[in-house]
Amino acid sequence: MRMVAVAILLLLAASLAQQENLYTIERCYLTVYRDGVVQVHLSVSVDELEPYIVLPLLSSTDKINSILVLDENNEVLDYDYGENGTIVIYTLGARQVKLEYETIGLTSMEHGLWTLKLSASFKLTVRLPKDAVIIYINAVPDEIRPTDEGIELTLHQGKWEVSYEVPIRPPAPSQPSSHLSYYVIAGACIICAFALVVLYFRRRTAKGLNEEEMEVIRYIRERGGRVLEAELRERFPHIPRTSMWRLIRRLEKRGIVQVRKVGLQNVVELK
């Protein structure tokens, strides 16, 4: 029995080693937002004759949202969650795989200090929020570079812990007052009040929604009141994926839509 168990372990190890040779991770890019949400972009080259590949996820599946898997022609690929924090992607005929998802499982905040923790078996790049200040990092990164959008870190494989602070943006400075400015402000208030009254009677069904939210609701209504979340991302490419995810959650919180899991897809329905 002991010999059989050893043989099985050897076969499993050989299978995992063979699976790792079926793909090459070309690029992994993480964008960390001010609210702790992390967007993961993974580019992988694969053998088009292989039926599937198994990729490691950086977070537990229960804290992952908005998964999107595309091939080199931007065609959607099917996937399943695997064991031990992996994803199984069915890649037959594809030469390139682009995996994107959002997670809240990599960051935490305590006493105003954010901490990013992850373990990766491949090289990756992390962009911290704009104006973030690094307080602690557990190892020396391969590269640190400032950009207009925030600090970028190039990290080699291994376990990483990065603590950073995101300062609160100060309010815009007030202008010196004068009698003329009072009249201008009063006139502007009257105009705004009139405009708000007009908008209220014209769009009282909008329930305080912004233009993007109204466009999304209008599109769902045109599609019979039910669409896939992936359809919304394709229909509104000008809205970033993270912003679309938050928009849908706002509508769900206000009781305008409901989100249901159907298979591997999220379905958004008007209530």
C-alpha positions as CSV (number, residue, x, y, z in Angstrom):
1,M,0.0,0.0,0.0
2,R,2.8,2.3,0.8
3,M,4.4,1.7,-2.6
4,V,1.1,2.5,-4.3
5,A,0.7,5.8,-2.4
6,V,4.3,6.8,-3.4
7,A,3.5,6.0,-7.0
8,I,0.4,8.1,-7.0
9,L,2.2,11.1,-5.5
10,L,4.9,10.8,-8.2
11,L,2.3,10.7,-10.9
12,L,0.6,13.8,-9.5
13,A,3.9,15.7,-9.3
14,A,4.7,14.7,-12.9
15,S,1.2,15.9,-14.0
16,L,1.6,19.3,-12.3
17,A,5.1,19.8,-13.8
18,Q,3.7,18.9,-17.2
19,Q,0.8,21.3,-16.8
20,E,3.2,24.2,-16.0
21,N,5.0,23.5,-19.3
22,L,1.7,24.0,-21.2
23,Y,1.7,27.8,-20.8
24,T,4.0,30.8,-20.2
25,I,2.9,33.8,-18.1
26,E,4.1,36.7,-20.2
27,R,2.8,39.5,-18.0
28,C,0.9,40.0,-14.7
29,Y,-0.2,43.5,-13.8
30,L,-2.1,44.5,-10.6
31,T,-3.8,47.8,-10.2
32,V,-4.6,48.7,-6.6
33,Y,-7.4,51.3,-6.1
34,R,-7.9,53.7,-3.2
35,D,-10.8,51.6,-1.7
36,G,-8.6,48.4,-1.6
37,V,-10.1,46.7,-4.7
38,V,-7.3,45.1,-6.8
39,Q,-7.7,44.5,-10.5
40,V,-5.6,41.7,-11.9
41,H,-4.5,41.4,-15.6
42,L,-2.8,38.3,-16.7
43,S,-1.4,37.6,-20.2
44,V,-0.5,33.9,-21.0
45,S,0.8,32.2,-24.1
46,V,-0.6,28.7,-24.6
47,D,-0.3,25.7,-26.9
48,E,-3.3,25.8,-29.2
49,L,-3.5,22.0,-29.2
50,E,-4.0,21.7,-25.5
51,P,-7.6,21.4,-24.3
52,Y,-7.1,23.4,-21.1
53,I,-4.7,25.0,-18.7
54,V,-4.7,25.4,-14.9
55,L,-3.7,28.9,-13.6
56,P,-3.1,29.9,-10.0
57,L,-5.3,32.7,-8.7
58,L,-3.8,35.3,-6.4
59,S,-6.9,35.3,-4.1
60,S,-9.5,32.9,-2.8
61,T,-12.4,32.4,-5.2
62,D,-15.0,33.7,-2.8
63,K,-13.4,37.2,-2.9
64,I,-13.1,37.4,-6.7
65,N,-15.5,39.2,-9.0
66,S,-15.9,40.2,-12.6
67,I,-13.8,37.4,-14.1
68,L,-13.2,37.8,-17.8
69,V,-11.2,35.3,-20.0
70,L,-10.5,36.1,-23.6
71,D,-8.3,34.6,-26.4
72,E,-6.1,36.6,-28.8
73,N,-9.2,37.5,-30.9
74,N,-11.0,38.8,-27.8
75,E,-13.4,35.8,-27.9
76,V,-14.7,34.7,-24.5
77,L,-13.3,31.4,-23.2
78,D,-15.0,29.0,-20.8
79,Y,-13.6,28.3,-17.4
80,D,-14.2,26.5,-14.1
81,Y,-12.8,27.0,-10.7
82,G,-10.2,24.4,-9.8
83,E,-8.8,23.2,-6.5
84,N,-6.5,25.0,-4.2
85,G,-7.2,28.5,-5.6
86,T,-6.8,27.7,-9.3
87,I,-8.8,28.4,-12.4
88,V,-9.2,25.9,-15.3
89,I,-9.4,27.6,-18.6
90,Y,-10.5,25.7,-21.8
91,T,-8.0,26.9,-24.4
92,L,-8.3,24.5,-27.3
93,G,-7.5,26.5,-30.5
94,A,-6.2,29.5,-28.6
95,R,-2.6,30.8,-28.6
96,Q,-3.1,33.6,-26.2
97,V,-5.2,34.0,-23.0
98,K,-6.0,37.2,-21.2
99,L,-7.4,36.7,-17.7
100,E,-8.9,39.7,-15.8
101,Y,-10.6,39.7,-12.4
102,E,-11.1,42.0,-9.4
103,T,-10.6,40.9,-5.8
104,I,-10.9,42.4,-2.3
105,G,-8.9,39.5,-0.8
106,L,-5.4,41.0,-1.2
107,T,-5.7,44.2,0.8
108,S,-6.7,45.1,4.4
109,M,-6.7,48.4,6.3
110,E,-6.0,48.9,10.0
111,H,-5.7,52.3,11.7
112,G,-5.6,54.1,8.4
113,L,-2.8,52.0,7.0
114,W,-3.4,49.7,4.0
115,T,-1.5,46.4,3.6
116,L,-1.2,44.4,0.4
117,K,-0.3,40.7,0.9
118,L,0.1,38.2,-1.9
119,S,2.1,35.1,-2.9
120,A,2.9,34.5,-6.5
121,S,4.9,31.9,-8.4
122,F,5.6,34.3,-11.2
123,K,6.9,37.8,-11.7
124,L,4.4,40.7,-11.6
125,T,4.0,44.4,-11.5
126,V,1.9,46.3,-8.9
127,R,0.7,49.9,-9.3
128,L,-0.3,51.5,-6.0
129,P,-3.0,54.2,-5.8
130,K,-2.0,57.8,-6.8
131,D,-0.2,59.7,-4.0
132,A,0.3,56.5,-2.0
133,V,3.3,56.5,0.3
134,I,5.1,53.2,1.0
135,I,5.6,52.6,4.8
136,Y,7.0,49.1,4.7
137,I,7.9,46.4,2.3
138,N,9.2,42.9,3.4
139,A,11.8,42.5,0.6
140,V,13.7,44.5,-2.0
141,P,11.6,44.7,-5.3
142,D,13.3,44.3,-8.7
143,E,12.3,47.9,-9.6
144,I,10.4,50.9,-8.1
145,R,9.4,53.7,-10.5
146,P,7.0,56.7,-10.1
147,T,4.4,57.3,-12.7
148,D,1.6,59.8,-13.2
149,E,-0.9,57.3,-12.0
150,G,1.0,56.1,-8.9
151,I,4.1,54.1,-7.8
152,E,4.8,50.9,-9.7
153,L,6.7,48.0,-8.2
154,T,8.2,45.1,-10.1
155,L,8.2,42.0,-7.9
156,H,9.8,38.6,-8.4
157,Q,8.0,35.4,-7.4
158,G,7.5,34.8,-3.7
159,K,5.6,36.2,-0.7
160,W,5.1,39.9,-0.5
161,E,3.8,42.4,2.0
162,V,3.6,46.1,1.2
163,S,2.1,48.6,3.7
164,Y,1.2,52.0,2.3
165,E,-0.7,55.1,3.2
166,V,-3.1,56.9,1.0
167,P,-3.5,60.5,2.2
168,I,-6.9,62.2,2.2
169,R,-7.1,64.7,-0.6
170,P,-7.4,68.3,0.9
171,P,-10.4,70.4,-0.2
172,A,-9.9,73.1,-2.8
173,P,-8.9,76.5,-1.2
174,S,-11.7,79.0,-0.8
175,Q,-11.6,82.3,-2.6
176,P,-11.7,85.6,-0.8
177,S,-15.3,86.9,-0.3
178,S,-16.7,90.2,-1.6
179,H,-20.1,91.9,-2.0
180,L,-20.0,91.1,-5.7
181,S,-19.3,87.4,-5.1
182,Y,-22.3,87.2,-2.8
183,Y,-24.6,88.5,-5.5
184,V,-23.0,86.1,-8.0
185,I,-23.4,83.2,-5.7
186,A,-27.0,84.2,-4.9
187,G,-27.8,84.4,-8.6
188,A,-26.2,81.1,-9.3
189,C,-28.2,79.5,-6.5
190,I,-31.5,80.8,-7.9
191,I,-30.5,79.5,-11.4
192,C,-29.5,76.1,-10.0
193,A,-32.7,75.9,-8.0
194,F,-34.8,76.6,-11.1
195,A,-32.8,74.0,-13.1
196,L,-33.2,71.4,-10.4
197,V,-37.0,72.0,-10.3
198,V,-37.1,71.5,-14.1
199,L,-35.0,68.4,-13.9
200,Y,-37.1,67.0,-11.2
201,F,-40.3,67.2,-13.2
202,R,-38.7,66.0,-16.4
203,R,-36.8,63.1,-14.8
204,R,-38.5,62.4,-11.6
205,T,-38.3,58.7,-12.4
206,A,-34.6,58.8,-12.5
207,K,-34.4,58.6,-8.7
208,G,-31.2,60.6,-8.6
209,L,-29.3,58.4,-11.0
210,N,-26.4,59.8,-13.1
211,E,-26.3,59.6,-16.9
212,E,-24.2,56.4,-17.0
213,E,-26.6,54.6,-14.6
214,M,-29.5,55.7,-16.7
215,E,-27.8,54.5,-19.9
216,V,-27.2,51.1,-18.3
217,I,-30.8,50.8,-17.1
218,R,-32.1,51.8,-20.5
219,Y,-30.0,49.2,-22.2
220,I,-31.2,46.4,-19.8
221,R,-34.8,47.5,-20.4
222,E,-34.2,47.3,-24.2
223,R,-32.8,43.8,-23.8
224,G,-35.9,42.6,-22.1
225,G,-34.9,43.5,-18.6
226,R,-32.2,40.9,-18.3
227,V,-28.5,40.9,-19.5
228,L,-25.2,39.3,-18.6
229,E,-22.7,41.4,-16.7
230,A,-20.2,40.7,-19.5
231,E,-22.6,42.1,-22.1
232,L,-22.7,45.4,-20.2
233,R,-18.9,45.6,-20.2
234,E,-18.9,45.0,-24.0
235,R,-21.8,47.5,-24.6
236,F,-20.2,50.3,-22.6
237,P,-16.4,50.0,-23.3
238,H,-15.9,53.7,-22.2
239,I,-16.8,52.7,-18.6
240,P,-13.8,51.0,-16.9
241,R,-14.5,47.5,-15.7
242,T,-14.1,48.4,-12.1
243,S,-16.4,51.4,-12.5
244,M,-19.0,49.1,-14.2
245,W,-18.8,46.6,-11.3
246,R,-19.3,49.4,-8.8
247,L,-22.2,50.9,-10.9
248,I,-24.0,47.6,-10.9
249,R,-23.5,47.2,-7.2
250,R,-24.9,50.7,-6.6
251,L,-28.0,49.9,-8.6
252,E,-28.4,46.6,-6.7
253,K,-28.1,48.3,-3.4
254,R,-30.8,50.8,-4.3
255,G,-33.1,48.0,-5.3
256,I,-33.2,48.8,-9.0
257,V,-31.6,45.6,-10.2
258,Q,-30.7,42.2,-8.8
259,V,-27.6,40.2,-9.7
260,R,-27.9,36.4,-9.8
261,K,-25.2,33.8,-10.5
262,V,-26.2,31.5,-13.4
263,G,-23.5,29.0,-14.1
264,L,-20.2,30.9,-14.4
265,Q,-21.9,34.2,-15.4
266,N,-23.5,37.1,-13.4
267,V,-27.0,38.0,-14.7
268,V,-28.3,41.5,-14.1
269,E,-32.1,41.8,-14.0
270,L,-34.4,44.8,-13.5
271,K,-36.6,44.5,-10.5
